[in-house]
Amino acid sequence: MSGKLKAIIIIAVLVAAYVVGSTAGDGDMAQMVFYAVLGVWAYVTLGSLSAKKKDAETKEEAKKLLQWRGHYALVPALLLATLLFTFGSRSHEAQQAAALLEAADTTEAWMAEKIPMAHLQDSMAYVSNPDGVVSDATVERMNRTLRKMDTLLNVETAVIIVNHVQNADIENFAQAIFDKYGIGRSDRGLVMVMAYRDKLFRLHTGRELEADLTDAECSRLEQQYFVPAMKADKPDTAMVYLTEAISQFIQKKQLPELQPSSLMTEGPKGLNLIWVFVAFLVWVFSYFFMSRKAGWSQASSLLAPPQQPRPASVPPAAPVAHDDEEDDEPEEKPRDKGPGGTYGGGRSGGGGATTSW
């Protein structure tokens, strides 16, 4: 087989590996491909060891020895094909996950008048999470923080976490919550609205609270805590950190530090790419070992015909050259539901900040 034909075949295999991975691959298939390559590698290694240099006494045996070297040199191409297949399969899994998530989102857009307000049912609750966007543990942790803000800072809060708001108009939605329920005593109210599937978030402040929590500070806190977490698709982390940051900021205390570990997402299951890299490094060292063990470095000379005696006047001909071919919160006991609460009749001056991710 000519070198040009081999190159064409290798390129075709690499392209096919990525195409198949991106159309039908998954993590389990990527692992199977990787193990298959290791199997080929083991077979070639054992075959190469069986063809020892000392046994290559004839021209035909020397050719077989060179063939094993050629097979061994194809292993990196197979490892690269495995890598491309894995990249393709991860892209395919991500597309499938996005499609399933989109199909599962059957919730309708909420109107402010239809939101079940948690505080009216339980005076100790401030978070309404009707679509289950965040976990119960997150809701309870936020309620504890918001309860302290209410009792210590006189800041009454209503948090609405849904998938969609009507017409994706989150500012009018937040204002409608203020107008309907009168959030905040002495106009020190705060409304937080997350429209998860609309990719929108709004902090909406009461008239008196604007002095402590300006529009600029609302925007800064959203960008510092909320947006990075949402880009990592961590709504629980986003809401917990932002709520605690707002509480600390109003108290003029040191703000919490957003831990990188809390933004880490679990990648698609399947082949860890580091193993492909490790396998390639092992191949490099094993190739040099096999070159010495099987005599590949001298294999070319074995193909040369034995030299015949020549007259002294005729210089010997030159020898023939041959080309070598990758913040869990502990669960708490559910507390007893308290009696329903009331809002303080606060008014919003329209201050706050809106962000998207």
C-alpha positions in Angstrom: 0.0 0.0 0.0 1.5 3.3 -1.0 2.1 6.1 1.5 -0.4 8.4 -0.3 -3.1 5.8 0.0 -2.4 5.3 3.7 -2.6 9.0 4.3 -6.0 9.2 2.6 -7.3 6.3 4.6 -6.1 7.8 7.9 -7.8 11.2 7.1 -11.0 9.4 6.1 -11.0 7.5 9.4 -10.4 10.7 11.4 -13.3 12.5 9.7 -15.6 9.5 10.0 -14.8 9.2 13.8 -15.9 12.7 14.4 -19.0 12.5 12.2 -20.2 9.2 13.8 -19.5 10.5 17.3 -21.5 13.7 16.7 -24.5 11.9 15.1 -24.8 8.8 17.2 -22.1 8.6 19.8 -22.3 8.7 23.6 -20.0 8.3 26.5 -20.3 4.5 26.6 -19.4 4.2 22.9 -16.4 6.5 23.4 -15.1 4.2 26.1 -15.6 1.1 23.9 -13.7 2.8 21.0 -10.8 3.7 23.4 -10.6 0.1 24.7 -10.7 -1.2 21.2 -7.7 0.9 20.3 -5.8 -0.4 23.4 -6.6 -3.9 22.2 -5.2 -3.2 18.8 -2.1 -1.7 20.5 -1.6 -4.8 22.6 -2.0 -7.1 19.5 0.6 -5.1 17.6 3.0 -5.1 20.5 2.8 -8.8 21.0 3.1 -9.4 17.3 6.2 -7.1 17.2 7.8 -8.9 20.1 7.3 -12.3 18.3 9.2 -11.0 15.3 12.6 -10.6 16.9 15.5 -9.0 15.1 17.6 -12.2 15.3 14.8 -14.1 13.4 14.9 -11.7 10.5 17.6 -13.5 8.6 15.9 -13.5 5.3 14.5 -10.7 3.2 10.9 -11.9 3.7 11.2 -12.0 7.4 12.8 -8.5 7.4 9.8 -7.2 5.4 7.4 -8.6 8.1 9.4 -6.9 10.8 9.0 -3.5 8.9 5.3 -4.2 8.5 4.9 -4.5 12.3 6.7 -1.2 12.7 4.2 0.4 10.3 1.3 -1.1 12.2 2.7 0.3 15.5 3.1 3.7 13.9 -0.7 3.7 13.2 -1.6 3.6 16.9 -1.4 7.4 17.4 -3.8 7.9 14.5 -6.2 5.5 16.2 -5.8 7.4 19.5 -6.6 10.7 17.6 -9.6 9.1 16.1 -10.8 8.1 19.6 -10.3 11.7 20.7 -12.3 13.1 17.8 -15.1 10.5 18.4 -15.2 11.6 22.1 -15.5 15.3 21.1 -18.3 14.4 18.7 -20.1 12.3 21.2 -20.0 15.0 23.8 -21.4 17.5 21.4 -24.2 15.0 20.5 -25.0 14.4 24.2 -25.2 18.1 24.8 -27.6 18.6 21.9 -29.7 15.8 23.2 -29.8 17.1 26.7 -30.8 20.6 25.4 -33.6 19.1 23.3 -34.9 17.0 26.2 -34.8 20.1 28.5 -36.7 22.2 25.9 -39.3 19.4 25.5 -39.8 19.1 29.2 -40.4 22.8 29.6 -44.2 22.9 29.3 -44.8 25.6 31.9 -46.7 28.7 30.8 -45.7 32.3 31.4 -46.7 33.6 34.7 -48.7 36.8 35.4 -47.9 38.7 38.5 -51.5 38.3 39.7 -51.3 34.5 39.5 -48.2 33.9 41.5 -48.8 32.0 44.7 -47.1 34.3 47.2 -45.4 32.2 49.9 -45.4 34.9 52.5 -49.1 35.2 52.5 -49.3 31.5 53.4 -46.4 31.4 55.8 -45.1 34.5 57.5 -41.6 32.9 57.8 -41.4 32.3 54.0 -40.4 34.8 51.4 -39.5 32.7 48.3 -42.1 31.6 45.8 -40.8 28.7 43.6 -43.9 27.3 41.8 -42.0 25.8 38.9 -39.4 24.0 41.1 -36.4 25.8 39.5 -34.4 25.6 42.7 -34.3 23.0 45.4 -36.3 23.0 48.7 -32.9 23.3 50.5 -32.1 26.4 48.6 -35.5 27.9 49.3 -35.1 27.2 53.1 -31.6 28.7 53.1 -32.8 31.8 51.3 -35.8 32.1 53.7 -33.4 32.2 56.7 -31.3 35.0 55.2 -34.4 37.0 54.1 -36.0 36.5 57.5 -32.9 38.2 59.1 -33.1 41.0 56.6 -36.7 41.5 57.6 -36.2 41.5 61.4 -32.7 43.1 61.6 -32.7 45.5 58.7 -36.4 46.2 58.2 -36.1 45.1 54.5 -39.1 43.1 53.5 -38.5 40.9 50.4 -40.5 38.9 47.9 -38.6 36.4 45.7 -40.3 35.0 42.6 -38.5 32.1 40.8 -40.3 30.8 37.7 -39.4 29.6 34.2 -41.3 32.3 32.3 -42.9 35.6 32.9 -45.6 37.1 30.7 -44.2 38.6 27.5 -40.7 38.1 29.0 -41.3 41.6 30.5 -39.5 41.1 33.8 -39.5 44.8 34.8 -43.2 45.3 34.5 -43.7 41.9 36.2 -41.6 43.0 39.3 -43.4 46.4 39.4 -46.8 44.6 39.3 -45.8 42.5 42.3 -45.0 45.7 44.2 -48.2 47.3 43.1 -50.5 44.4 44.0 -49.0 43.3 47.3 -47.2 46.5 48.6 -43.9 44.9 49.4 -42.0 46.6 52.3 -42.7 48.6 55.4 -41.7 52.3 55.1 -41.0 51.7 51.4 -38.0 49.4 52.3 -39.2 46.6 50.1 -37.2 44.4 47.7 -38.5 42.2 44.9 -36.3 39.6 43.2 -37.6 37.9 40.0 -35.8 35.1 38.1 -37.3 34.0 34.8 -35.1 30.9 34.3 -36.0 29.9 30.8 -36.3 33.5 29.7 -32.8 34.1 31.0 -33.8 37.2 32.8 -33.3 38.5 36.3 -34.5 41.6 38.1 -33.8 43.3 41.4 -36.5 45.9 42.1 -36.2 48.2 45.1 -38.6 50.2 47.2 -38.3 54.0 47.3 -36.5 54.3 50.7 -34.3 51.2 50.1 -32.7 52.9 47.0 -30.5 54.9 49.3 -28.9 51.7 50.7 -29.1 49.7 47.5 -28.6 51.9 44.5 -29.2 50.9 40.9 -25.4 50.7 40.3 -24.9 48.4 43.3 -27.8 46.2 42.2 -26.2 45.8 38.8 -22.7 45.2 40.3 -23.9 42.5 42.7 -25.8 40.7 39.8 -22.7 40.7 37.7 -20.5 39.5 40.5 -22.6 36.7 41.9 -25.7 35.9 39.8 -24.4 36.0 36.2 -21.3 33.7 36.7 -23.4 31.1 38.4 -26.1 31.2 35.8 -23.6 30.9 33.0 -22.6 27.6 34.7 -26.3 26.8 34.9 -26.3 26.8 38.7 -29.6 28.6 39.7 -29.3 27.4 43.3 -25.8 28.8 43.7 -26.8 32.1 42.0 -29.8 32.8 44.2 -28.1 31.8 47.5 -24.9 33.8 46.9 -26.8 36.9 45.6 -29.2 36.9 48.5 -26.4 36.6 51.1 -24.4 39.3 49.2 -27.3 41.7 49.4 -27.8 41.1 53.1 -24.1 41.6 53.8 -23.9 44.7 51.6 -26.8 46.4 53.4 -25.2 45.6 56.7 -21.9 47.0 55.4 -20.1 43.8 56.1 -17.6 41.9 54.0 -19.2 40.3 51.0 -19.1 36.5 50.5 -16.5 35.1 48.0 -18.0 33.1 45.2 -16.1 29.8 45.3 -15.0 28.4 41.9 -15.9 24.9 43.1 -19.5 26.0 43.4 -19.6 26.8 39.7 -18.1 23.5 38.5 -20.5 21.4 36.5 -20.4 17.7 36.0 -19.3 16.9 32.4 -20.9 14.3 30.2 -20.2 10.8 31.3 -17.8 8.8 29.3 -14.1 8.9 28.3 -11.9 11.2 30.3 -9.7 12.9 27.7 -6.7 12.9 30.0 -6.5 9.1 29.4 -6.0 9.6 25.7 -3.2 12.0 26.4 -1.6 9.6 28.9 -2.0 6.7 26.4 -0.2 8.8 23.7 2.8 9.5 26.1 3.0 5.8 26.9 3.0 5.0 23.2 6.0 7.4 22.6 8.1 5.7 25.2 6.9 2.2 24.2 7.8 3.0 20.5 11.4 3.7 21.4 11.5 0.6 23.6 10.1 -1.6 20.8 12.6 0.0 18.3 15.4 -1.4 20.4 13.7 -4.7 21.3 12.6 -5.6 17.8 15.5 -4.0 16.1 13.4 -1.6 14.1 16.3 0.9 14.0 18.3 -1.6 11.9 15.4 -3.1 10.0 16.1 -1.2 6.9 19.5 -2.6 6.5 18.1 -6.1 6.6 16.3 -5.5 3.4 19.5 -4.7 1.5 20.9 -7.6 -0.5 24.2 -9.0 0.6 27.1 -7.1 -0.9 29.1 -8.9 -3.6 32.8 -8.5 -4.0 33.7 -5.9 -6.6 36.8 -5.1 -8.4 39.0 -2.5 -6.7 38.5 -0.1 -9.6 34.7 -0.1 -9.2 33.6 1.9 -6.2 30.8 0.2 -4.2 27.3 1.5 -4.8 25.6 3.6 -2.1 23.3 1.7 0.2 19.7 1.8 -0.6 17.8 4.2 1.7 14.3 3.4 2.9 11.9 5.9 4.5 10.7 5.2 7.9 7.5 5.4 8.0 -11.3 16.9 32.6 -21.3 23.5 47.7 -23.5 21.1 48.5 -25.7 22.3 51.3 -26.6 19.6 53.9 -30.2 18.7 54.0 -32.2 20.2 56.8 -35.2 19.0 58.7 -38.4 20.6 57.3 -39.7 23.1 59.7 -43.4 23.5 60.7 -45.3 25.9 58.5 -46.1 29.2 60.3 -49.2 31.3 60.1 -49.7 33.5 57.0 -48.1 36.9 56.9 -48.9 40.3 55.4 -46.9 42.8 53.4 -46.1 46.3 54.7 -47.7 48.3 51.9 -44.5 49.6 50.4 -44.1 51.4 47.1 -41.4 51.0 44.4 -39.7 53.9 42.8 -38.7 51.8 39.9 -35.1 51.4 41.0 -33.0 48.3 40.7 -31.3 46.5 37.9 -32.1 43.9 35.2 -29.6 41.4 33.8 -29.5 38.5 31.4 -27.1 35.7 30.9 
